Amino acid sequence: MPRRPKNTPLNNPAQVHYPQISESEMPLFSFKNFVDFLSNNFGVLFLVALFFIVGFLTGSLWTENQMLKNGSGGSVAGAQGPTEDQLKKVPKVTNDDHIRGNKDAKVVLIEYSDYECPYCNKFHPTMKQVMEKYGNQVAWVYRHYPLPFHTSAQRSAETGECVNKVGGKEAFWKFSDSVYTQVGTDGATALTPENLYKLAAAAGANSDKVKSCVDSGEMTQKVKDQMAAGTTAGISGTPGTIIVTKDGKYELIPGALPFEQVQPLLDKYLN
């Protein structure tokens, strides 16, 4: 059988000719091209991002609405919930807290809440019922936990802190009660700055001073610090209420439970 010569192109790679691509035909990947792409397609990219955000918010609100219809409360932790050791990391109650009732009570309920949260709105009357039932045997401490997908929650919480600064603790509680009442009727539309300032004035705080306080941003970090401390103690949703007893017991009220389910949790520590 005849043999192929040694120097044919198939046996000598150096002699293989590959197609040449001119410089003008080579694709150019550069920062300038990327910027040009963004500029030329900004409208499309903006609409895609907008649809994504609207879809996320709509899905969150739909989920909340369905859970409320089914009577389930907000999730405040993982499937197993925080351990007692984790709950013990909750900051001690001080005179700087918003306290309703006897601060030296045998049982203190520390609620982490969100003015815009429908579960918190459902739970607020439960906590008022607790205070009516138990009086000075318990104390209700309110702390802020504005969820990031509630677009009015952070500013509303800061407004509450400014009401407290300008009008005092009584004004804070009147303001908070009225916020939850209006949100229960009108939804998040009740949380416009203009309406919140009206509620602040009705609660006994100077609305101009409250507005100045909010606009300055001086309460922003305070609200964020409260939320961070709640997270450290095992809270991850609202309402998250930690029962703290005088003899060092800690227990979580899991979500927006009705009074009939909260009562036995308290009775075991009070009786």
N, C-alpha and C positions, 0 to 999 in steps of 0.2 A: 504494500500500500504506500503511495507517495507521501513523503513527509513535508510539512509546511516549513518554508524557510524561516530561519531564526529571527530575521530582522523585519518580519511583516508587522503591520500596526497592531495585530492582536497580541503579539508576544513582546512588543516594545511600547509600554505605556507612554513613554516620552513622545512618541510619534502620533498619539491619539489627538485629534483636533476636536475641541469643544466649542459649541456656539458662543460667540462673543455678544455681550449686551453693552450697548453704548451707555454713556453716563446719563444721557437725556432719558433713556428708557428705564433707568433704575428708580425704584420708589424711594422717595425722600421722607424719612420719619424725623420730624424735628418739632421743637416746642412751638415754632411759628405756625407750622401746619396744624398742630393741635389747637392753638388759639384760633386760627382761621376756621377750623371745624366747629368749635364752640360758637363762634360769632355767626356763622352761616346757619347753624341749626339751633340757635338759642330758643326760639319759639317752641320748637318741638320738644326739646329737653325740659323746658319750663313746664309744659303741659304734662309731660310724663311724671315729673316730680310732684306737680300739684295733684294729679290723679292718685298718686301713691299716698300722699299725706291725707287727702280727703278719704280715701279708702280705709286707711288705718284708723282715723278718728271715727268714721262711721261704724266700722267693725267694733271698735271699743265701746261706743255708745250702745250699739245693738246688743252686745253681750251683756252690758250692765242692765239694759232694759229687760232682757229675757230672764236674767237671774233675779231681778226684782219681782217680775211676774210670777216666778216660781217660788218666791218666798225665801230665797237663799241670800245670805249676807255676803259682804265683801271678804275676800281672802286676805288674811293678815300675815300669813307666813307660808312656809312650804307645806307639803302634804302632812308631815308629822308635827308641824308647829314648833315654836322655839322651846328649848329646854328651860327648866326653872333657873339653872345657872345663867343662861343667856338673859332671861327676864330680869335677873338681879342686877344687870348692867344699866337698867333704866336710871337716869339721874334722880337724885333725891329731890323731894319737893321742898321748895324754898318760898320765901315771901315774894319772889319775883314771878311765881307761877300764878295762873288764873285759877283761883280756888273758890268753889261753891260749897258751903257747909263748914263743918268743923275740921280745921286743918290738923287737929290732934285726935281725930276719930280713930276708932279701932280698925276701920277698913277704909283705904283710900283707893279710888278708881282713877287711874291716869289714862285719859283718852287721847289718842293721836288721831286727829280728824282733819277733814278737808271740806271747806264750805261748798265746793262744787260737787262733791261725791253724793250720789243718790242714796247709797247705803247709810252714809252719815246722817243724811236728812231723815232717813227712816229710823235711825237709832237715837237721834236727839230727843224725841219725846219719851223714849224708854228711859234715858238717863234722868229726865225731869221727873218721871214717875218714881224712879229710884229715890230721888231726893225727897219727894213728897212722902214716900212710904217710910223711909228710914231716918230722915231728919239728921240730927247731929251724930248719929251712929256712923255715918259715912261722910266722905269728902269726895268731891268731883273736881279733878284737875284736868284742864283743857290745854292740850298742846297741838301745834300745827304739824300737819303731814301732807302738804300739797302735792298730789300726784302729777307727774310731768305731762301726762296727756290731757289733764284738765287745764285748759289754757288760761282760765281766770283765777285759778286756785292760789297761785303764789301772790299775785297782787292783792287778792281779797284777804289773804292771811296777813299781809303787811298792813293793810288798811285796819284790820282788827287790832294789831299791835299799836298802830298810831292812835286809834280810838282809846285804847287803854292808857297811852301816854298822856293824851290831851284831856280825856274825861274821867279817867280812873277806872277801877275794877268793876264798879257797878255799871258804868257805861259800856264796858266791854261785854258783859254778859247780856245786857239789853240788846246791844248791837248783834251779838251772835244769835240770840233767839230770833230776832227779826229777820236776819239773813236766812236762817233755815226755814222760817215760815214762808218767806217770799220765794225762795228757791223751790220749795215744795209746790208752790202754785204756778210760778212762771218759768221754772227751770233756770238754766245758766244765764238767761237774759236778765235776771235780777241782779247779776254781778257786774253790771257796767259800772265804771267809776262814778258816773253821775248819780246812779241810784244808791251806791254804797255811801256816798257822801250825804245823801238825804237820810239814810238810815242812821248814819253817825250823828247827825244833828238831832234826829228824833230820840236817840239814846242819851243825849245830853252833852255831846262833844262838839266843840266849835269846828264846823265843817271846813272852813278855810285853813285852820291850823292842821287839821287832819290831812287835807290835800297837800299842804306844804311838806308835811312829814313824809307822806308816801312818795311824793315827787323827789325828795332828797335821797331816797334809797336807804335811809338809816336803819330800817327794819329788815332789809333784805337778808343780811347775814344771820340775824337772830332767828328768822323763820327757817333758814337752811340748817342752822345748827340744831334746832329742835328736831327737824326731820332726820338729820344724820344720827342724832342720839337715839331716836326711836328705832332706826334701822339696826344700830348696834345692839339694841335690846331685843331684836327679833321681829320687829314690825316690818311688813313689806307691802301693806295695803291698808285701806281704811274702811270702817273704823277699827282701830286696834286699841283695845282697852286692857290695861294690866291692873289686876287686883293686887294691892300690897297691904298686908296686915301688919299690925303693930308688933306681932311676935315673929315677923320675918318670913311669912309665907308669900309666895308669888304665884299667880295664876292668870292665864289669858282668857278673856272673853272673846271667843272666836267669831268675829264679824258682827253683823247687825241683828243680834238675837232679840226676840221680843221679851218684854218684862217677865213673862211667865217662865222663861228659861234662865233669865238672869237671876231671878229671886232665889232659887235654890243654891246657886253659886255663892251668894252673899250670906244666906242663912247659915250655911255650914261653918262660917267664920264668926258669925254674930251670936249664935245660939249656944 
